[in-house]
Amino acid sequence: MAVGAAVIDLLGYTVDGQSVSLTALVLLVLAAVPLLTRRHYPLASLAGVLVLGLALNLSGPVPHHFNGTLVVALFAVARSCGAAVAAPAGLVAAAVTLLGRGHPLPPPGGDVASSVLAAALVIAAAEALKRWQRAAAARRRLLADRAVAQERRRIARELHDIVSHHITTMQLMAGGARANLGGDTEVVRDALVTLEGSGQMALREMRQLLDVLRADDEPDEVPSAPQPGVGDLAQLVEEARRDGLPVDFAVLGPERPLPPSTGLAVFRIVQEALTNTRKHAGRAQARVRLTYHPDQITVEVSDNGTAAPADTRVGALAGAGGAGGPRSRRAGYGLIGMRERVALQGGSMVAGGLDGGGFRVAATMPVAPVGGEEQLG
C-alpha cells in the first residue's frame, strides 16, 4: 500500500508538465513511509504524512494536491477512530494541502473547497466501510448460531433414535416379566414395577427435552438408516483412499463393544476430519488412530498437509486445556459439530496445527471399563 501510494503521487506530480525538484521527489517518496505504521498507530502515521507533506509544499512551488499518501493515512484514521477524531484530522489534512511557498493562507476558493470535499469523501468512505463490516460480522454470527442450532437438532434426532429405543425396550421387557411371573414373589414383582415406572418417567422426560431441542424442525421425509459406528471406519477410510487421500488406519488396544452414541461420535469425528483434510490440506497423507483404554476411548486424526490460514486457530474444545499448535484450520461448522458430540459424551477434544505442518484432531470419551457392570446393547 505504501509503495502504491508513492508511485501514484510520483505520477501525479510529474505528468502535469511542471518541473519538480529532486528534493520534492525524495519528499514524495518519504511521505509514504509513515503508512507502514497506519494499522497500529493511525494518528502517528497521519502526523508523519502531514509533516512530510508540509515540507514538500514549502520546498518549492508545487500544485495543490490531495495526494494518494494523504488519502490512505486519513482513511486509516477514519476507520480506527471515531468521527470526533476523524473530522478534525480531515480539516487539518485539507489545510496542509493548501500551504505552500507563496501561499501561507490561500484565499477561499476552488482549492479550499476541493481539499475539504476530498477529506470529507475519504472520511465518508471509511465510515461506510465500517458499517458494512459490522453488518457482515453480524451476519456471520447469525449464520454460526443457526449452524449450531441445526447441529443440535440433528444430534437430538440421532440420540432420540438410539437412546429412546433402549429405554422403550427396557420398559417393555420389564412389563412382560411382571405379567408372566409364575409365583408370588412380591419382592421381585415390586422391583419390576419400579423398573417399569422409572422407564416410563425417563422416556417421558427425555421426549420433553428432545422436543425442545427439535422445535420448529421439519419431519424427516424418509426413515433414517442405521447409525454408523466404529465398525464402519474401515469402509470410511477405504472411501477416502479411493478419493485420492492416502490414509494410514490402525486400531490400538483390545477392541470391545461401544455404546451406539459413542461409536457414532467416533465415526463422525473421523468422517469430518478426513473431509477437512481433503478440502484444506492439499497433497497430504492422513493418519487415523483409534485407541481403546480401560475406561475411555481416544480417536486421533492428523495430516501432514499445507498450513491453513493464520486466522483459523482452534484451541481446546469442550473442556480440553488449551492445546493446539501454531498452525490450524478454519473453525467452521464441522468442528462445532465435533465439539457438540464430544461434549454430549462427557469427553474432551483438541484441534489445531502441528509444528511441522499439518493439522490434528484428537478426542477422548469415557466408556464403561472392561469387566464393569454396565451391559452394552
N, C-alpha and C positions, 0 to 999 in steps of 0.2 A: 504493500500500500504506500509506503514511504517513497519507494523508487518510482512508482507510477505517478504519484503526485508531483515529484520533482521533474519528471520528464514532461508532464503536461504543462507545468509552469515554464520550463525552458522553451517549449514550443510556443506558448502563448506570448512570451516576451520577445521572441526572435522573428516570428513570421509576419509581424506588422510592419517590418521595414525600417524600424528605428534602430539606431546603433545603441548597443548595450555594452557597458564596460566589462572587463574581466572580473573586476571586484563584484559587480552586480550579479554576474553569472555564478560566482562562488557563493555569494549570499543566498541566491535562489536554491542552490543545492543544499546548503547547510540548513536552510529553513525547514527542510523536510526531515532532518534528523530527529527533532523532538517528537515526531509522530511515532517513533518506536516505543515510547512510554505512554501512549494515549490510553491504553486499556486499563492500566493500573493507576496512572496519575494524569487524568484528563486535563485538569486545570493547569498543572505544571507544563504539560505538553502545549496547551494553547498559549500560555505565557511565553514559552520559548519561541514559538512560531511568531507571535506578535512582536517580540523584541527583535528577532532577526528580520522580520518584515519591515519594521520601522527603520532598522539600519539600512535595508535595501532602498527604501524610499528616500532616505537622506543621503545616500551615496551618490546620487546623480539624478538627472531627470528621467523618470520612468513613468509610463502611463498608469493612471489609476486603474487598479485591477483587483477584484476579489478572487484571488488565485486558488488553485486546487488544494494546496497545502493548508491554507486557512479554512477551506471548506471542510476538509477531513478533521482538523483539530476542533472546530466548532461543533461539528456533528457528534464527535466523541463526548464533548462536554454536555450537549443537549441530551444524549442517551443516558449518560451516567448520573447527571444531576437533575434537579427539578427545574421548573420554569423560573423560579425565583433566582436561580444562578445563571441559567442559560440566557435569559433576556438581557441582563446587564453585560454578560460576556459578548453577546451579539452586537450590542451597541458599541462596546469598546473595539471589537474587531472591525466594525464598519468605519469607526473614526480613524483607526490606524491606517486603513487602506487609502484614506484621503489625505494623509500627511505626507509631504514630500518637499524637496528643495524648491523654495519659492512659493510654497503653498502651505504655510503652517496652519491656517484656518481657512479652508476653502469656503467660498460663499455658497449659500443654499442653491441647489440646482439639480441638474440631472445626475451628476456624480454622487451627490449625497443620497438622493432618492434610490439610485440603483444599488448603492452599497447597503443601505438599510433594508431594501427589499431582498437582496441576496441573503443577508443574515437571517431575515425572517423566514425565507423559504427553507434554509438549512435547518433551522430550529423546528419548523413545522414538519419537515420530512422526518426528523428524528422522533418527534412525538408520535407521528403516525406509525412509525415502525415499532415503537414501544407498545402502543395499543394493540397492534397486530400480533406481536409476540405474546402479550398477556392473553389475548383471546386464543391463540394457538396452544399455549400451555394449559389453559382451562379445558380446551377440547381434548388434549392428550390425557389429562387427569380423568375426564369423564369416560373416555374410552377404556382406560385402565380399570376404573371402578366397574364398568359394565363387564369387562372381561373377567374380573374376579367373581362377580355375581353369577355369570354364566358358568364358570368353572365350579362354583359351589353347588349350583343346581345339578350339574352333570354328576358330581360326586354324590350328591344326595340320591339321585336315581340309582346309581350303582350300589350304594350302601343299602338302599331300600330293597333292591333285588336280592342281595346276599343275606343281610342280617335278618330282615323280616322273614325270609324263608326258613331260617333255622329256628327262629323264635316260634313261628307258626307250627313247625314240626314238633318242637318240644311241647307245645300246648296240646296238639292232637294226640301225641303219644301218651302224655300224662293222663288225658281224659280217657283214652282207650284202656289204659292199665287200670284206672279206677273202676271203669264199667265192667271189666272182666275179672275182677278179684274173685277167687273161688272160696275164700274163707272169711272169717270175721276178724281179720287183723286190723283193728281200729287204728293202731299207730301208723301202719303203712298207708291206710286209706286217708288219714288226716294229712300225712305228708304229701300224698299225691294231690289232694285237694288244694293244699297250699301252693304246690308247684304249678298247678293249673291256673290258680288265681294270679300268681306272680307273672306267669307268661302272658296272661290277658292284659294285665296292667302295663307291663313293659311294652307290649305291642301297641297298645293304645297311646301311651306317652311318646313312643318313638314315631308313630304316624303323625301325631300332632306336631312334633318338631320338624319332621321332614316336609309336612305340608307348608310350614312357614318358609322353609328354605326353597321350596318349589313354587312359591306364589307366582302367579301370572305365567307359569311355564306351560308351554303347549304340549299336549299329549303326543307320545311317540306314534308315528304313522304305522310302523311295523314293529313286531315284537323284537326285543333285544336278544342278541346272540349270547351264548355262554361267555362269561367274562374270562379273558386270558389270565395266565399266571406264569410262574417260573418255568413250568413245563413247556411253555411256548417260546422261551427265549432263544432256543436253538434255531427255530424257524425264523424268528425275527432277525437273528444275526445272519442267517443264510440269505434272507431277502436283501439285507444291506450289502452283502458281498456281491450279489447279483447286480445291484445298482452301482457297483464300481468302488465301494468303500472296503478296503481290507480291514477285517475285524479279527482280533485275537480274543477268543472267548474261553473262559476257564471257570470251573466251579471248585471252590476250596472248602474243605471240611466235610464231615458226613452229612449227606442230604437227608432231609426229613420233610414230612408234610408241613405246609404253612397255612395259616388262616387265609381264606379266599381274599379278604380285603388286603392283607399284607402282600400276597402273591400278585394281586392286581397292581398295587402301588409299585412293586419292583418292576413289573413288566412296563408300566407307563413311564417310569423314570428312564429305563434303558431305551425305550422307543423314542422319547423326546430328545434324549441326549444324542443318539445316533442321527436323528433328523437334523439337529443343530450342527453336528459335525459335517454332514453333507452340505448344509447351507453355507456355513461360515468358515470352515477350516481349509478350504481349497484342496490341494492334493495332499491328503493326510492319511494316516493309519490310526485306527481306533483300537482300544483295549477295553474289554468288559470283564470285570471280576465280581463273582458272586460268592461271598464267604459266609458259611454257617458257623456261628458261635454257639456256645451252650445256651445262652439266654437272649440272643439277638442275631440279626442278620444284617450284613453290610453289602451294598451294591455300589460299585465304582465304575464310572465310565470316563475315560480320558482319551485325548488325541494329541498328536504332535503337529497340529496344523499351524497356519499362519496366525499372527496376532490379530485380535479383534480391536475395534475402535476403542480409543483410550477412555471415552466417557461411559463405558458399559461395564464397569467393575461390579461384580456381585460378591457381597461379603457373606458372612454366616447367615444362614436362613433357618427359621423355625427352631430357634433355641441353640444353635451352634455358636461357638465362641469366637467370632471374628476372624475366620480363616479366609483364605483366598489369596492368590498370588497377584503379582503386578500386572498380569495380562488377563483379559477377561472377554466375555461375550455378552451381547446385549441381554439385559434382564427383562426379557419380554414375557408374553403371556404363558409360554411353555414353562419357564422357571417358576412363575407364580403358581401354576398348576402343580408342579413338583412339590413346592413348599406346602401347599394346602394338603396334599396327600400324605406327606411325611408327618405333618402336624396332627392329622387325624389319627395316625398310628402311634402317636406319642413319641416319635423319634426326632432326629436332628439331621440337618443337611447342610453341606457347604458346597459352594460352586465358585470357581474363579480361575484365573490364568495361572500357568506354570512358568517358572523362571526361565526354562529353556525353550519356551514357546509351546503353544497348545492350550488346552482347556481341560478342566477336570470337574466332574460332578460326583459327589460321594454322599450317600445317605445310609444312616443306621437306624433300624427299627427294632423294638423289642418283640420277642416271640416267646412262647411257652418253653421253659427249659426242658431238656431231654429227661424223660422219666417223670415229668411233672404230672399233676393230677388232671390238667386240662386235656380234654379229648378234642381233637380237631376233626371237623366234619368235612 
